[in-house]
């Protein structure tokens, strides 16, 4: 079973964490993945829409591609419930001082 080229492109980006589109294109070509420029741009657009990468222009001809850091949302209510449960658990042992 062949791995989709989009996965290969994303793996290459993840390896270096940050690179230019020219470097990525050359790296893929070196490994034998020859992609047309319009297909390459479509893959980058798809990955950006999925929220996996960000693409920004460096110069008129060159773009920077970076992996998006996954941010974990901290639910304040959930955090308070956790703290309350921990304090209730600790308070359930009579005679033990903090």
TAWODA-V894468 format. One record per backbone hydrogen bond with DSSP energy under -1.0 kcal/mol. CO is the residue of the C=O (numbers start at 1). NH is the residue of the N-H. Records with the same first field share a line. If there is no record, write none. Layout:
CO = NH + NH
This chain:
4 = 8
5 = 9
6 = 10
7 = 11
8 = 12
9 = 13
10 = 14
11 = 15
12 = 16
13 = 17
16 = 18
17 = 67
19 = 65
20 = 24
21 = 25
22 = 26
23 = 27
24 = 28
25 = 29
26 = 30
27 = 31
28 = 33
29 = 32
32 = 34
36 = 40
37 = 41
38 = 42
39 = 43
40 = 44
41 = 45
42 = 46
43 = 47
44 = 48
45 = 49
46 = 50
47 = 52
52 = 68
54 = 66
56 = 64
62 = 58 + 59
63 = 21
64 = 56
65 = 19
66 = 54
75 = 79
76 = 80
77 = 81
78 = 82
79 = 83
80 = 84
81 = 85
82 = 86
83 = 87
84 = 88
85 = 89
86 = 90
87 = 91
90 = 93
93 = 96
